Amino acid sequence: MSFFGFLIKKRFYLHLGLSIVFTLILFFIVLQFIKIYSNHGDTYVLPDFSGKTLAEIENERYDQLYEFIVIDSIFDTHNPKGSVVIQNPPAGSVVKQYRKVYVTLVAYSTEKVEMPDLIDLSLRQAVNSLRSKGLLVNQLQYVEDFAGNAILEQLFDGEVIEAGTIIEKGSGIDLVVGLGQGHYAPIPFLIGLKLTDAIDAINKASFNAGNIYFLDGEDTEHARVYRQNPAWNMDKQLFKGRTLGISLRSDLDFDFDALIQELKPDTLHFSDTTNFIEPEF
């Protein structure tokens, strides 16, 4: 039988049709397998896991969508122990199901540091020394003493703490400070400062940090002082040891440069006639 004669046979077209159908079915099966294996089309917007522990993430069943891998832990006094502080991919990323999410957690154990010797240091030196150790000023307690703004005692939990004592990083230290001849101090200009810088400025100016309000959410990275209470006034001073409250807004939503320009502080000049605000007891 000739080749062209075979082409006109029904069996040829039957086999050809079956081959084509079989090939298409096989191709479809392979595509479906690839789709299932790669989760094609199953994409999700990755949530922000900051501040959540792995147990909380599991309770919310996110572990059924993503695979969480802990790559590091850091010491952080501002977030709960075991909570997420860094994630990769970042929040808002579009990812497929079962995507690996690499997280850095707050360490469960708190870092320990040595208590520095602050006795006889100036208040500014003491604040800087505590900050360098990762410690905080809890409260300034002013007492009558000729050594103005000098540290007379250092206290932790109401008890004297000796230099070299091992304590947790982030602990607050009370400082007993001499009043000297001047019982009053100028109000520091805090507008535009970030939280830690504002608290340092308050302490170095001889005051205690009072109420702290976050007006745009507790985003400490972008939060800056929007308002202070009492307000800054170059012609007024406060009794040392008073509290200064601050309100913070996000610099992503507010023009602090314009606000500072509007206020135009001249911290190098003080009026010859200074008004004093009486101390509060």
C-alpha positions as CSV (number, residue, x, y, z in Angstrom):
1,M,0.0,0.0,0.0
2,S,1.3,3.4,-0.9
3,F,1.9,6.2,1.6
4,F,-0.8,8.4,0.0
5,G,-3.2,5.5,0.1
6,F,-2.7,5.2,3.8
7,L,-3.5,8.8,4.3
8,I,-7.1,8.3,3.0
9,K,-7.8,5.5,5.5
10,K,-10.2,6.2,8.3
11,R,-8.0,4.4,10.8
12,F,-5.2,7.0,10.2
13,Y,-7.5,9.9,11.1
14,L,-8.8,8.0,14.1
15,H,-5.4,7.4,15.4
16,L,-4.3,11.0,14.6
17,G,-7.4,12.3,16.5
18,L,-6.7,10.1,19.5
19,S,-3.1,11.2,19.6
20,I,-4.1,14.8,19.5
21,V,-6.7,14.4,22.2
22,F,-4.2,12.4,24.4
23,T,-1.5,15.1,23.9
24,L,-3.9,17.8,24.9
25,I,-5.1,15.9,28.0
26,L,-1.5,15.2,29.0
27,F,-0.6,18.9,28.5
28,F,-3.6,20.0,30.6
29,I,-2.6,17.6,33.4
30,V,1.0,18.9,33.4
31,L,-0.2,22.5,33.5
32,Q,-2.6,21.7,36.4
33,F,0.2,20.0,38.3
34,I,2.6,22.9,37.8
35,K,-0.2,25.3,38.9
36,I,-0.9,23.3,42.1
37,Y,2.8,22.9,42.9
38,S,3.6,26.6,42.4
39,N,0.3,27.8,44.0
40,H,-0.3,29.8,40.8
41,G,-2.8,32.6,41.4
42,D,-2.9,32.1,45.2
43,T,-1.3,35.4,46.3
44,Y,-1.8,37.3,49.5
45,V,-0.8,40.7,50.9
46,L,1.6,40.1,53.7
47,P,0.4,41.6,57.0
48,D,2.5,43.6,59.4
49,F,3.6,41.1,62.2
50,S,5.4,43.7,64.2
51,G,4.7,43.4,67.9
52,K,3.2,39.9,67.6
53,T,4.7,36.8,69.1
54,L,4.9,33.5,67.2
55,A,2.2,32.1,69.4
56,E,-0.1,35.0,68.5
57,I,0.7,34.4,64.8
58,E,-0.2,30.8,65.1
59,N,-3.4,31.6,67.0
60,E,-4.4,33.8,64.0
61,R,-3.6,30.8,61.7
62,Y,-1.0,32.7,59.7
63,D,1.2,29.7,60.0
64,Q,-1.1,27.9,57.6
65,L,-0.4,30.5,54.9
66,Y,3.3,31.2,55.5
67,E,6.4,29.5,56.8
68,F,8.0,31.6,59.6
69,I,11.8,31.3,60.1
70,V,13.5,33.0,63.0
71,I,16.9,34.3,61.8
72,D,17.9,36.5,64.8
73,S,17.0,38.0,68.1
74,I,17.8,41.4,69.5
75,F,17.5,43.2,72.9
76,D,14.7,45.8,72.8
77,T,13.0,47.4,75.8
78,H,10.2,49.0,73.8
79,N,8.5,45.8,72.6
80,P,7.3,42.6,74.3
81,K,9.8,39.7,74.6
82,G,9.5,37.2,71.8
83,S,7.6,39.7,69.5
84,V,8.5,40.4,65.9
85,V,10.6,43.6,65.3
86,I,11.8,42.9,61.7
87,Q,10.2,40.8,58.9
88,N,11.3,40.0,55.4
89,P,9.5,40.4,53.0
90,P,8.1,43.6,54.6
91,A,4.4,44.2,55.3
92,G,2.4,44.9,52.2
93,S,4.4,42.6,50.0
94,V,2.3,40.4,47.6
95,V,3.5,36.8,48.2
96,K,2.3,33.3,47.4
97,Q,1.0,30.9,49.9
98,Y,3.6,29.0,52.0
99,R,6.1,31.8,51.3
100,K,9.0,31.8,53.8
101,V,8.9,34.9,56.1
102,Y,12.1,35.6,57.9
103,V,11.6,37.3,61.3
104,T,13.8,38.9,64.0
105,L,12.4,38.6,67.5
106,V,12.9,40.5,70.7
107,A,15.2,38.4,72.9
108,Y,13.5,36.6,75.8
109,S,16.4,37.3,78.1
110,T,17.3,40.9,78.9
111,E,20.8,42.1,78.3
112,K,22.7,42.9,81.5
113,V,24.9,46.0,82.1
114,E,27.0,47.4,84.8
115,M,25.7,50.4,86.8
116,P,28.1,53.3,86.2
117,D,29.4,55.6,89.0
118,L,27.5,58.9,88.7
119,I,28.3,60.4,92.1
120,D,29.6,64.0,91.8
121,L,29.1,64.1,88.0
122,S,27.1,66.9,86.5
123,L,23.5,66.1,85.6
124,R,24.4,66.3,81.9
125,Q,27.3,63.9,82.3
126,A,25.2,61.5,84.3
127,V,22.4,61.5,81.6
128,N,25.0,60.8,78.9
129,S,26.6,58.0,81.0
130,L,23.3,56.3,81.6
131,R,22.3,56.6,78.0
132,S,25.7,55.0,76.9
133,K,24.9,52.0,79.1
134,G,21.4,51.6,77.8
135,L,19.9,52.8,81.1
136,L,17.2,55.5,81.6
137,V,16.6,58.4,84.0
138,N,13.5,57.4,85.9
139,Q,13.2,60.5,88.1
140,L,15.2,63.5,89.2
141,Q,14.9,64.3,92.9
142,Y,16.2,67.7,93.8
143,V,17.4,68.4,97.4
144,E,19.0,71.4,99.0
145,D,22.8,71.2,98.5
146,F,25.5,73.7,97.6
147,A,26.6,71.4,94.7
148,G,24.2,72.6,92.1
149,N,23.2,70.1,89.5
150,A,25.7,67.5,90.9
151,I,24.6,63.9,91.4
152,L,24.5,63.1,95.2
153,E,22.9,59.7,95.1
154,Q,21.9,57.0,92.5
155,L,18.9,54.9,93.3
156,F,17.3,51.8,91.8
157,D,13.8,50.7,93.0
158,G,14.1,53.1,95.9
159,E,17.5,51.8,97.1
160,V,21.0,53.0,96.6
161,I,22.7,51.2,93.8
162,E,26.5,50.9,93.9
163,A,28.6,51.3,90.8
164,G,29.4,48.0,89.1
165,T,26.1,46.4,90.1
166,I,24.7,44.2,87.3
167,I,21.2,45.3,86.3
168,E,19.0,44.8,83.3
169,K,19.5,47.1,80.3
170,G,16.7,49.6,80.0
171,S,16.2,50.0,83.8
172,G,15.3,53.4,85.1
173,I,17.6,55.1,87.6
174,D,16.5,57.8,90.1
175,L,19.0,60.6,90.6
176,V,19.3,62.7,93.7
177,V,20.6,66.1,92.5
178,G,21.8,69.2,94.4
179,L,19.8,72.4,93.9
180,G,22.7,74.8,94.5
181,Q,22.0,78.5,94.3
182,G,19.6,78.3,91.4
183,H,16.2,76.7,92.0
184,Y,14.9,77.5,88.6
185,A,15.9,76.5,85.1
186,P,14.9,77.6,81.5
187,I,12.2,75.6,79.7
188,P,14.0,73.6,76.9
189,F,12.7,73.9,73.3
190,L,11.5,70.4,72.3
191,I,9.5,70.9,69.1
192,G,10.7,68.6,66.3
193,L,12.8,66.3,68.6
194,K,12.4,62.5,68.5
195,L,11.2,60.9,71.7
196,T,14.5,59.7,73.1
197,D,16.1,63.0,72.3
198,A,13.3,65.0,73.8
199,I,13.5,63.0,77.1
200,D,17.2,63.5,77.2
201,A,16.7,67.2,76.6
202,I,14.1,67.4,79.4
203,N,16.4,65.6,81.9
204,K,19.5,67.6,81.0
205,A,17.5,70.8,81.5
206,S,16.8,69.6,85.1
207,F,13.2,68.4,84.6
208,N,11.3,65.1,84.6
209,A,9.4,63.7,81.6
210,G,5.7,63.7,82.3
211,N,2.8,62.5,80.2
212,I,3.7,61.4,76.6
213,Y,1.0,61.3,74.0
214,F,1.2,59.8,70.5
215,L,-1.3,61.6,68.3
216,D,-0.6,59.5,65.1
217,G,0.0,56.1,66.6
218,E,3.1,54.9,68.5
219,D,5.5,55.0,65.5
220,T,8.6,55.9,67.5
221,E,10.7,56.0,64.3
222,H,8.8,58.9,62.8
223,A,7.2,60.5,66.0
224,R,8.5,63.9,66.8
225,V,7.4,66.5,69.4
226,Y,4.5,68.5,68.2
227,R,3.5,70.2,71.4
228,Q,5.1,70.6,74.9
229,N,3.5,71.4,78.2
230,P,4.4,73.9,79.6
231,A,5.0,75.6,76.3
232,W,8.5,76.9,75.5
233,N,9.0,80.5,76.6
234,M,12.4,82.2,76.7
235,D,11.1,84.6,79.4
236,K,9.9,82.0,81.9
237,Q,11.6,79.4,84.0
238,L,10.4,76.4,86.0
239,F,11.3,75.0,89.4
240,K,13.9,72.2,88.9
241,G,12.4,68.7,89.0
242,R,9.0,69.6,87.6
243,T,7.5,67.5,84.9
244,L,7.2,68.4,81.2
245,G,4.6,66.7,79.1
246,I,4.9,66.2,75.3
247,S,2.7,65.3,72.4
248,L,4.1,63.7,69.3
249,R,3.0,63.5,65.7
250,S,4.4,61.6,62.7
251,D,6.8,63.5,60.5
252,L,5.3,61.6,57.6
253,D,2.0,63.6,58.1
254,F,3.2,66.9,59.4
255,D,5.6,69.7,58.3
256,F,7.8,70.2,61.4
257,D,10.2,72.5,59.5
258,A,7.4,75.0,59.0
259,L,6.3,74.7,62.6
260,I,9.8,75.3,63.9
261,Q,10.3,78.2,61.5
262,E,7.0,79.7,62.8
263,L,8.1,79.5,66.4
264,K,11.6,80.8,65.6
265,P,13.2,80.0,69.0
266,D,16.2,82.1,70.0
267,T,17.7,80.0,72.8
268,L,20.7,82.3,73.1
269,H,18.7,85.2,74.4
270,F,16.7,85.5,77.6
271,S,14.9,88.6,78.8
272,D,16.5,90.5,81.7
273,T,13.2,90.4,83.5
274,T,12.5,86.6,84.0
275,N,9.1,85.4,85.1
276,F,9.1,82.4,87.3
277,I,6.4,79.7,87.5
278,E,5.9,78.6,91.1
279,P,6.8,75.0,91.9
280,E,4.0,72.4,92.2
281,F,4.0,70.1,95.2
